């Protein structure tokens, strides 16, 4: 599911640059968000409600885009 983020550091790279690149890789891999998600136990009923709410939010966003596209006057 996840790959282990890592970077190759050149001899001319500074520590700040390497750290910035590593942080960006960690963020792209979703490590931080996964840790926060697993930080506390979530009951299955609550997890299901969150999942349904996210699906509802995606649907409403998609509908807004479609309505905006249809309302355009070219």
mmCIF file as gemmi writes it, N, C-alpha and C atoms, coordinates in Angstrom:
data_model
loop_
_atom_site.group_PDB
_atom_site.id
_atom_site.type_symbol
_atom_site.label_atom_id
_atom_site.label_alt_id
_atom_site.label_comp_id
_atom_site.label_asym_id
_atom_site.label_entity_id
_atom_site.label_seq_id
_atom_site.pdbx_PDB_ins_code
_atom_site.Cartn_x
_atom_site.Cartn_y
_atom_site.Cartn_z
_atom_site.occupancy
_atom_site.B_iso_or_equiv
_atom_site.pdbx_formal_charge
_atom_site.auth_seq_id
_atom_site.auth_asym_id
_atom_site.pdbx_PDB_model_num
ATOM 1 N N . UNK Axp A 1 ? 0.833 -1.181 0 1 0 ? 1 A 1
ATOM 2 C CA . UNK Axp A 1 ? 0 0 0 1 0 ? 1 A 1
ATOM 3 C C . UNK Axp A 1 ? 0.879 1.246 0 1 0 ? 1 A 1
ATOM 4 N N . UNK Axp A 2 ? 1.77 1.368 0.967 1 0 ? 2 A 1
ATOM 5 C CA . UNK Axp A 2 ? 2.652 2.517 1.029 1 0 ? 2 A 1
ATOM 6 C C . UNK Axp A 2 ? 4.072 2.079 0.737 1 0 ? 2 A 1
ATOM 7 N N . UNK Axp A 3 ? 4.818 2.95 0.151 1 0 ? 3 A 1
ATOM 8 C CA . UNK Axp A 3 ? 6.238 2.682 -0.018 1 0 ? 3 A 1
ATOM 9 C C . UNK Axp A 3 ? 6.998 3.534 0.981 1 0 ? 3 A 1
ATOM 10 N N . UNK Axp A 4 ? 8.174 3.096 1.309 1 0 ? 4 A 1
ATOM 11 C CA . UNK Axp A 4 ? 8.976 3.824 2.3 1 0 ? 4 A 1
ATOM 12 C C . UNK Axp A 4 ? 9.633 5.019 1.619 1 0 ? 4 A 1
ATOM 13 N N . UNK Axp A 5 ? 9.313 6.231 2.04 1 0 ? 5 A 1
ATOM 14 C CA . UNK Axp A 5 ? 9.917 7.4 1.408 1 0 ? 5 A 1
ATOM 15 C C . UNK Axp A 5 ? 11.406 7.491 1.738 1 0 ? 5 A 1
ATOM 16 N N . UNK Axp A 6 ? 12.152 7.925 0.772 1 0 ? 6 A 1
ATOM 17 C CA . UNK Axp A 6 ? 13.576 8.115 0.977 1 0 ? 6 A 1
ATOM 18 C C . UNK Axp A 6 ? 14.132 8.969 -0.141 1 0 ? 6 A 1
ATOM 19 N N . UNK Axp A 7 ? 15.269 9.577 0.098 1 0 ? 7 A 1
ATOM 20 C CA . UNK Axp A 7 ? 15.894 10.423 -0.916 1 0 ? 7 A 1
ATOM 21 C C . UNK Axp A 7 ? 17.366 10.069 -1.018 1 0 ? 7 A 1
ATOM 22 N N . UNK Axp A 8 ? 17.938 10.365 -2.141 1 0 ? 8 A 1
ATOM 23 C CA . UNK Axp A 8 ? 19.378 10.221 -2.328 1 0 ? 8 A 1
ATOM 24 C C . UNK Axp A 8 ? 19.983 11.608 -2.146 1 0 ? 8 A 1
ATOM 25 N N . UNK Axp A 9 ? 20.953 11.704 -1.267 1 0 ? 9 A 1
ATOM 26 C CA . UNK Axp A 9 ? 21.568 12.988 -0.948 1 0 ? 9 A 1
ATOM 27 C C . UNK Axp A 9 ? 22.9 13.079 -1.675 1 0 ? 9 A 1
ATOM 28 N N . UNK Axp A 10 ? 23.053 14.133 -2.476 1 0 ? 10 A 1
ATOM 29 C CA . UNK Axp A 10 ? 24.322 14.385 -3.138 1 0 ? 10 A 1
ATOM 30 C C . UNK Axp A 10 ? 25.271 15.075 -2.165 1 0 ? 10 A 1
ATOM 31 N N . UNK Axp A 11 ? 26.538 15.03 -2.494 1 0 ? 11 A 1
ATOM 32 C CA . UNK Axp A 11 ? 27.519 15.637 -1.597 1 0 ? 11 A 1
ATOM 33 C C . UNK Axp A 11 ? 27.402 17.163 -1.576 1 0 ? 11 A 1
ATOM 34 N N . UNK Axp A 12 ? 26.886 17.755 -2.653 1 0 ? 12 A 1
ATOM 35 C CA . UNK Axp A 12 ? 26.771 19.217 -2.689 1 0 ? 12 A 1
ATOM 36 C C . UNK Axp A 12 ? 25.437 19.725 -2.144 1 0 ? 12 A 1
ATOM 37 N N . UNK Axp A 13 ? 24.513 18.817 -1.772 1 0 ? 13 A 1
ATOM 38 C CA . UNK Axp A 13 ? 23.232 19.231 -1.192 1 0 ? 13 A 1
ATOM 39 C C . UNK Axp A 13 ? 23.418 19.623 0.271 1 0 ? 13 A 1
ATOM 40 N N . UNK Axp A 14 ? 22.745 20.671 0.664 1 0 ? 14 A 1
ATOM 41 C CA . UNK Axp A 14 ? 22.756 21.078 2.061 1 0 ? 14 A 1
ATOM 42 C C . UNK Axp A 14 ? 21.728 20.272 2.843 1 0 ? 14 A 1
ATOM 43 N N . UNK Axp A 15 ? 21.848 20.315 4.158 1 0 ? 15 A 1
ATOM 44 C CA . UNK Axp A 15 ? 20.92 19.579 5.012 1 0 ? 15 A 1
ATOM 45 C C . UNK Axp A 15 ? 19.499 20.098 4.85 1 0 ? 15 A 1
ATOM 46 N N . UNK Axp A 16 ? 19.34 21.416 4.762 1 0 ? 16 A 1
ATOM 47 C CA . UNK Axp A 16 ? 18.005 22.012 4.642 1 0 ? 16 A 1
ATOM 48 C C . UNK Axp A 16 ? 17.303 21.544 3.371 1 0 ? 16 A 1
ATOM 49 N N . UNK Axp A 17 ? 18.049 21.487 2.272 1 0 ? 17 A 1
ATOM 50 C CA . UNK Axp A 17 ? 17.47 21.065 0.993 1 0 ? 17 A 1
ATOM 51 C C . UNK Axp A 17 ? 17.054 19.598 1.068 1 0 ? 17 A 1
ATOM 52 N N . UNK Axp A 18 ? 17.924 18.772 1.644 1 0 ? 18 A 1
ATOM 53 C CA . UNK Axp A 18 ? 17.62 17.346 1.768 1 0 ? 18 A 1
ATOM 54 C C . UNK Axp A 18 ? 16.397 17.119 2.666 1 0 ? 18 A 1
ATOM 55 N N . UNK Axp A 19 ? 16.328 17.851 3.77 1 0 ? 19 A 1
ATOM 56 C CA . UNK Axp A 19 ? 15.194 17.721 4.682 1 0 ? 19 A 1
ATOM 57 C C . UNK Axp A 19 ? 13.898 18.142 3.998 1 0 ? 19 A 1
ATOM 58 N N . UNK Axp A 20 ? 13.947 19.209 3.227 1 0 ? 20 A 1
ATOM 59 C CA . UNK Axp A 20 ? 12.769 19.691 2.515 1 0 ? 20 A 1
ATOM 60 C C . UNK Axp A 20 ? 12.289 18.644 1.501 1 0 ? 20 A 1
ATOM 61 N N . UNK Axp A 21 ? 13.231 18.051 0.773 1 0 ? 21 A 1
ATOM 62 C CA . UNK Axp A 21 ? 12.874 17.011 -0.199 1 0 ? 21 A 1
ATOM 63 C C . UNK Axp A 21 ? 12.281 15.79 0.491 1 0 ? 21 A 1
ATOM 64 N N . UNK Axp A 22 ? 12.855 15.413 1.64 1 0 ? 22 A 1
ATOM 65 C CA . UNK Axp A 22 ? 12.341 14.262 2.383 1 0 ? 22 A 1
ATOM 66 C C . UNK Axp A 22 ? 10.938 14.528 2.899 1 0 ? 22 A 1
ATOM 67 N N . UNK Axp A 23 ? 10.705 15.707 3.453 1 0 ? 23 A 1
ATOM 68 C CA . UNK Axp A 23 ? 9.368 16.052 3.948 1 0 ? 23 A 1
ATOM 69 C C . UNK Axp A 23 ? 8.33 16.012 2.834 1 0 ? 23 A 1
ATOM 70 N N . UNK Axp A 24 ? 8.723 16.492 1.651 1 0 ? 24 A 1
ATOM 71 C CA . UNK Axp A 24 ? 7.805 16.48 0.522 1 0 ? 24 A 1
ATOM 72 C C . UNK Axp A 24 ? 7.457 15.04 0.128 1 0 ? 24 A 1
ATOM 73 N N . UNK Axp A 25 ? 8.452 14.155 0.145 1 0 ? 25 A 1
ATOM 74 C CA . UNK Axp A 25 ? 8.203 12.746 -0.178 1 0 ? 25 A 1
ATOM 75 C C . UNK Axp A 25 ? 7.284 12.097 0.854 1 0 ? 25 A 1
ATOM 76 N N . UNK Axp A 26 ? 7.524 12.399 2.124 1 0 ? 26 A 1
ATOM 77 C CA . UNK Axp A 26 ? 6.688 11.84 3.191 1 0 ? 26 A 1
ATOM 78 C C . UNK Axp A 26 ? 5.248 12.316 3.027 1 0 ? 26 A 1
ATOM 79 N N . UNK Axp A 27 ? 5.084 13.588 2.682 1 0 ? 27 A 1
ATOM 80 C CA . UNK Axp A 27 ? 3.736 14.138 2.491 1 0 ? 27 A 1
ATOM 81 C C . UNK Axp A 27 ? 3.043 13.474 1.303 1 0 ? 27 A 1
ATOM 82 N N . UNK Axp A 28 ? 3.771 13.284 0.198 1 0 ? 28 A 1
ATOM 83 C CA . UNK Axp A 28 ? 3.189 12.641 -0.981 1 0 ? 28 A 1
ATOM 84 C C . UNK Axp A 28 ? 2.789 11.199 -0.69 1 0 ? 28 A 1
ATOM 85 N N . UNK Axp A 29 ? 3.577 10.508 0.124 1 0 ? 29 A 1
ATOM 86 C CA . UNK Axp A 29 ? 3.291 9.108 0.442 1 0 ? 29 A 1
ATOM 87 C C . UNK Axp A 29 ? 2.119 8.974 1.4 1 0 ? 29 A 1
ATOM 88 N N . UNK Axp A 30 ? 1.746 10.065 2.067 1 0 ? 30 A 1
ATOM 89 C CA . UNK Axp A 30 ? 0.602 10.032 2.972 1 0 ? 30 A 1
ATOM 90 C C . UNK Axp A 30 ? 0.921 9.436 4.326 1 0 ? 30 A 1
ATOM 91 N N . UNK Axp A 31 ? 2.175 9.44 4.722 1 0 ? 31 A 1
ATOM 92 C CA . UNK Axp A 31 ? 2.586 8.837 5.988 1 0 ? 31 A 1
ATOM 93 C C . UNK Axp A 31 ? 1.986 9.591 7.171 1 0 ? 31 A 1
ATOM 94 N N . UNK Axp A 32 ? 2.063 10.904 7.149 1 0 ? 32 A 1
ATOM 95 C CA . UNK Axp A 32 ? 1.562 11.709 8.272 1 0 ? 32 A 1
ATOM 96 C C . UNK Axp A 32 ? 0.056 11.546 8.425 1 0 ? 32 A 1
ATOM 97 N N . UNK Axp A 33 ? -0.672 11.625 7.319 1 0 ? 33 A 1
ATOM 98 C CA . UNK Axp A 33 ? -2.128 11.509 7.411 1 0 ? 33 A 1
ATOM 99 C C . UNK Axp A 33 ? -2.526 10.112 7.879 1 0 ? 33 A 1
ATOM 100 N N . UNK Axp A 34 ? -1.793 9.091 7.463 1 0 ? 34 A 1
ATOM 101 C CA . UNK Axp A 34 ? -2.076 7.726 7.906 1 0 ? 34 A 1
ATOM 102 C C . UNK Axp A 34 ? -1.809 7.58 9.404 1 0 ? 34 A 1
ATOM 103 N N . UNK Axp A 35 ? -0.742 8.19 9.905 1 0 ? 35 A 1
ATOM 104 C CA . UNK Axp A 35 ? -0.443 8.14 11.347 1 0 ? 35 A 1
ATOM 105 C C . UNK Axp A 35 ? -1.548 8.829 12.137 1 0 ? 35 A 1
ATOM 106 N N . UNK Axp A 36 ? -1.994 9.979 11.665 1 0 ? 36 A 1
ATOM 107 C CA . UNK Axp A 36 ? -3.065 10.695 12.38 1 0 ? 36 A 1
ATOM 108 C C . UNK Axp A 36 ? -4.361 9.892 12.361 1 0 ? 36 A 1
ATOM 109 N N . UNK Axp A 37 ? -4.608 9.209 11.241 1 0 ? 37 A 1
ATOM 110 C CA . UNK Axp A 37 ? -5.826 8.413 11.133 1 0 ? 37 A 1
ATOM 111 C C . UNK Axp A 37 ? -5.805 7.248 12.111 1 0 ? 37 A 1
ATOM 112 N N . UNK Axp A 38 ? -4.641 6.664 12.328 1 0 ? 38 A 1
ATOM 113 C CA . UNK Axp A 38 ? -4.516 5.501 13.215 1 0 ? 38 A 1
ATOM 114 C C . UNK Axp A 38 ? -4.236 5.882 14.667 1 0 ? 38 A 1
ATOM 115 N N . UNK Axp A 39 ? -4.173 7.166 14.946 1 0 ? 39 A 1
ATOM 116 C CA . UNK Axp A 39 ? -3.794 7.627 16.278 1 0 ? 39 A 1
ATOM 117 C C . UNK Axp A 39 ? -4.769 7.141 17.357 1 0 ? 39 A 1
ATOM 118 N N . UNK Axp A 40 ? -6.043 7.149 17.068 1 0 ? 40 A 1
ATOM 119 C CA . UNK Axp A 40 ? -7.044 6.732 18.034 1 0 ? 40 A 1
ATOM 120 C C . UNK Axp A 40 ? -8.013 5.768 17.361 1 0 ? 40 A 1
ATOM 121 N N . UNK Axp A 41 ? -8.532 4.83 18.125 1 0 ? 41 A 1
ATOM 122 C CA . UNK Axp A 41 ? -9.48 3.855 17.588 1 0 ? 41 A 1
ATOM 123 C C . UNK Axp A 41 ? -10.782 4.546 17.22 1 0 ? 41 A 1
ATOM 124 N N . UNK Axp A 42 ? -11.314 4.147 16.074 1 0 ? 42 A 1
ATOM 125 C CA . UNK Axp A 42 ? -12.589 4.692 15.615 1 0 ? 42 A 1
ATOM 126 C C . UNK Axp A 42 ? -13.568 3.538 15.483 1 0 ? 42 A 1
ATOM 127 N N . UNK Axp A 43 ? -14.698 3.653 16.157 1 0 ? 43 A 1
ATOM 128 C CA . UNK Axp A 43 ? -15.686 2.576 16.103 1 0 ? 43 A 1
ATOM 129 C C . UNK Axp A 43 ? -16.157 2.402 14.661 1 0 ? 43 A 1
ATOM 130 N N . UNK Axp A 44 ? -16.481 1.165 14.28 1 0 ? 44 A 1
ATOM 131 C CA . UNK Axp A 44 ? -16.928 0.915 12.899 1 0 ? 44 A 1
ATOM 132 C C . UNK Axp A 44 ? -18.131 1.753 12.48 1 0 ? 44 A 1
ATOM 133 N N . UNK Axp A 45 ? -19.048 2.008 13.407 1 0 ? 45 A 1
ATOM 134 C CA . UNK Axp A 45 ? -20.225 2.813 13.057 1 0 ? 45 A 1
ATOM 135 C C . UNK Axp A 45 ? -19.82 4.253 12.741 1 0 ? 45 A 1
ATOM 136 N N . UNK Axp A 46 ? -18.863 4.794 13.498 1 0 ? 46 A 1
ATOM 137 C CA . UNK Axp A 46 ? -18.382 6.155 13.253 1 0 ? 46 A 1
ATOM 138 C C . UNK Axp A 46 ? -17.595 6.202 11.947 1 0 ? 46 A 1
ATOM 139 N N . UNK Axp A 47 ? -16.789 5.167 11.698 1 0 ? 47 A 1
ATOM 140 C CA . UNK Axp A 47 ? -16.023 5.111 10.456 1 0 ? 47 A 1
ATOM 141 C C . UNK Axp A 47 ? -16.959 5.069 9.254 1 0 ? 47 A 1
ATOM 142 N N . UNK Axp A 48 ? -18.049 4.32 9.383 1 0 ? 48 A 1
ATOM 143 C CA . UNK Axp A 48 ? -19.029 4.234 8.292 1 0 ? 48 A 1
ATOM 144 C C . UNK Axp A 48 ? -19.68 5.599 8.053 1 0 ? 48 A 1
ATOM 145 N N . UNK Axp A 49 ? -19.998 6.312 9.118 1 0 ? 49 A 1
ATOM 146 C CA . UNK Axp A 49 ? -20.598 7.642 8.974 1 0 ? 49 A 1
ATOM 147 C C . UNK Axp A 49 ? -19.632 8.609 8.295 1 0 ? 49 A 1
ATOM 148 N N . UNK Axp A 50 ? -18.352 8.551 8.677 1 0 ? 50 A 1
ATOM 149 C CA . UNK Axp A 50 ? -17.361 9.416 8.035 1 0 ? 50 A 1
ATOM 150 C C . UNK Axp A 50 ? -17.234 9.091 6.555 1 0 ? 50 A 1
ATOM 151 N N . UNK Axp A 51 ? -17.25 7.8 6.239 1 0 ? 51 A 1
ATOM 152 C CA . UNK Axp A 51 ? -17.129 7.374 4.844 1 0 ? 51 A 1
ATOM 153 C C . UNK Axp A 51 ? -18.323 7.851 4.026 1 0 ? 51 A 1
ATOM 154 N N . UNK Axp A 52 ? -19.524 7.722 4.584 1 0 ? 52 A 1
ATOM 155 C CA . UNK Axp A 52 ? -20.726 8.185 3.888 1 0 ? 52 A 1
ATOM 156 C C . UNK Axp A 52 ? -20.717 9.702 3.706 1 0 ? 52 A 1
ATOM 157 N N . UNK Axp A 53 ? -20.264 10.418 4.722 1 0 ? 53 A 1
ATOM 158 C CA . UNK Axp A 53 ? -20.205 11.879 4.632 1 0 ? 53 A 1
ATOM 159 C C . UNK Axp A 53 ? -19.213 12.31 3.552 1 0 ? 53 A 1
ATOM 160 N N . UNK Axp A 54 ? -18.083 11.61 3.462 1 0 ? 54 A 1
ATOM 161 C CA . UNK Axp A 54 ? -17.093 11.933 2.432 1 0 ? 54 A 1
ATOM 162 C C . UNK Axp A 54 ? -17.658 11.658 1.043 1 0 ? 54 A 1
ATOM 163 N N . UNK Axp A 55 ? -18.392 10.559 0.888 1 0 ? 55 A 1
ATOM 164 C CA . UNK Axp A 55 ? -19.005 10.239 -0.395 1 0 ? 55 A 1
ATOM 165 C C . UNK Axp A 55 ? -20.041 11.293 -0.77 1 0 ? 55 A 1
ATOM 166 N N . UNK Axp A 56 ? -20.833 11.731 0.222 1 0 ? 56 A 1
ATOM 167 C CA . UNK Axp A 56 ? -21.836 12.768 -0.023 1 0 ? 56 A 1
ATOM 168 C C . UNK Axp A 56 ? -21.168 14.064 -0.449 1 0 ? 56 A 1
ATOM 169 N N . UNK Axp A 57 ? -20.067 14.401 0.206 1 0 ? 57 A 1
ATOM 170 C CA . UNK Axp A 57 ? -19.336 15.627 -0.12 1 0 ? 57 A 1
ATOM 171 C C . UNK Axp A 57 ? -18.778 15.566 -1.543 1 0 ? 57 A 1
ATOM 172 N N . UNK Axp A 58 ? -18.212 14.414 -1.928 1 0 ? 58 A 1
ATOM 173 C CA . UNK Axp A 58 ? -17.699 14.264 -3.298 1 0 ? 58 A 1
ATOM 174 C C . UNK Axp A 58 ? -18.817 14.402 -4.327 1 0 ? 58 A 1
ATOM 175 N N . UNK Axp A 59 ? -19.97 13.794 -4.03 1 0 ? 59 A 1
ATOM 176 C CA . UNK Axp A 59 ? -21.109 13.868 -4.946 1 0 ? 59 A 1
ATOM 177 C C . UNK Axp A 59 ? -21.582 15.308 -5.116 1 0 ? 59 A 1
ATOM 178 N N . UNK Axp A 60 ? -21.711 16.042 -4.012 1 0 ? 60 A 1
ATOM 179 C CA . UNK Axp A 60 ? -22.155 17.429 -4.088 1 0 ? 60 A 1
ATOM 180 C C . UNK Axp A 60 ? -21.157 18.288 -4.863 1 0 ? 60 A 1
ATOM 181 N N . UNK Axp A 61 ? -19.879 18.016 -4.669 1 0 ? 61 A 1
ATOM 182 C CA . UNK Axp A 61 ? -18.851 18.754 -5.396 1 0 ? 61 A 1
ATOM 183 C C . UNK Axp A 61 ? -18.964 18.488 -6.893 1 0 ? 61 A 1
ATOM 184 N N . UNK Axp A 62 ? -19.178 17.218 -7.246 1 0 ? 62 A 1
ATOM 185 C CA . UNK Axp A 62 ? -19.334 16.858 -8.656 1 0 ? 62 A 1
ATOM 186 C C . UNK Axp A 62 ? -20.565 17.524 -9.255 1 0 ? 62 A 1
ATOM 187 N N . UNK Axp A 63 ? -21.67 17.533 -8.509 1 0 ? 63 A 1
ATOM 188 C CA . UNK Axp A 63 ? -22.899 18.169 -8.995 1 0 ? 63 A 1
ATOM 189 C C . UNK Axp A 63 ? -22.72 19.672 -9.171 1 0 ? 63 A 1
ATOM 190 N N . UNK Axp A 64 ? -21.997 20.314 -8.237 1 0 ? 64 A 1
ATOM 191 C CA . UNK Axp A 64 ? -21.731 21.746 -8.374 1 0 ? 64 A 1
ATOM 192 C C . UNK Axp A 64 ? -20.961 22.033 -9.645 1 0 ? 64 A 1
ATOM 193 N N . UNK Axp A 65 ? -19.953 21.208 -9.936 1 0 ? 65 A 1
ATOM 194 C CA . UNK Axp A 65 ? -19.159 21.405 -11.157 1 0 ? 65 A 1
ATOM 195 C C . UNK Axp A 65 ? -20.021 21.254 -12.399 1 0 ? 65 A 1
ATOM 196 N N . UNK Axp A 66 ? -20.888 20.237 -12.407 1 0 ? 66 A 1
ATOM 197 C CA . UNK Axp A 66 ? -21.759 20.003 -13.565 1 0 ? 66 A 1
ATOM 198 C C . UNK Axp A 66 ? -22.713 21.178 -13.751 1 0 ? 66 A 1
ATOM 199 N N . UNK Axp A 67 ? -23.323 21.642 -12.659 1 0 ? 67 A 1
ATOM 200 C CA . UNK Axp A 67 ? -24.252 22.771 -12.75 1 0 ? 67 A 1
ATOM 201 C C . UNK Axp A 67 ? -23.555 24.032 -13.225 1 0 ? 67 A 1
ATOM 202 N N . UNK Axp A 68 ? -22.332 24.259 -12.726 1 0 ? 68 A 1
ATOM 203 C CA . UNK Axp A 68 ? -21.566 25.43 -13.152 1 0 ? 68 A 1
ATOM 204 C C . UNK Axp A 68 ? -21.252 25.346 -14.639 1 0 ? 68 A 1
ATOM 205 N N . UNK Axp A 69 ? -20.897 24.142 -15.096 1 0 ? 69 A 1
ATOM 206 C CA . UNK Axp A 69 ? -20.572 23.945 -16.505 1 0 ? 69 A 1
ATOM 207 C C . UNK Axp A 69 ? -21.803 24.179 -17.39 1 0 ? 69 A 1
ATOM 208 N N . UNK Axp A 70 ? -22.965 23.715 -16.926 1 0 ? 70 A 1
ATOM 209 C CA . UNK Axp A 70 ? -24.197 23.868 -17.712 1 0 ? 70 A 1
ATOM 210 C C . UNK Axp A 70 ? -24.686 25.312 -17.712 1 0 ? 70 A 1
ATOM 211 N N . UNK Axp A 71 ? -24.362 26.077 -16.693 1 0 ? 71 A 1
ATOM 212 C CA . UNK Axp A 71 ? -24.851 27.446 -16.572 1 0 ? 71 A 1
ATOM 213 C C . UNK Axp A 71 ? -24.002 28.438 -17.365 1 0 ? 71 A 1
ATOM 214 N N . UNK Axp A 72 ? -22.927 28.003 -17.941 1 0 ? 72 A 1
ATOM 215 C CA . UNK Axp A 72 ? -22.05 28.925 -18.676 1 0 ? 72 A 1
ATOM 216 C C . UNK Axp A 72 ? -22.746 29.474 -19.915 1 0 ? 72 A 1
ATOM 217 N N . UNK Axp A 73 ? -22.508 30.746 -20.2 1 0 ? 73 A 1
ATOM 218 C CA . UNK Axp A 73 ? -23.024 31.381 -21.413 1 0 ? 73 A 1
ATOM 219 C C . UNK Axp A 73 ? -21.856 31.675 -22.33 1 0 ? 73 A 1
ATOM 220 N N . UNK Axp A 74 ? -21.755 30.9 -23.351 1 0 ? 74 A 1
ATOM 221 C CA . UNK Axp A 74 ? -20.668 31.126 -24.321 1 0 ? 74 A 1
ATOM 222 C C . UNK Axp A 74 ? -21.173 31.886 -25.516 1 0 ? 74 A 1
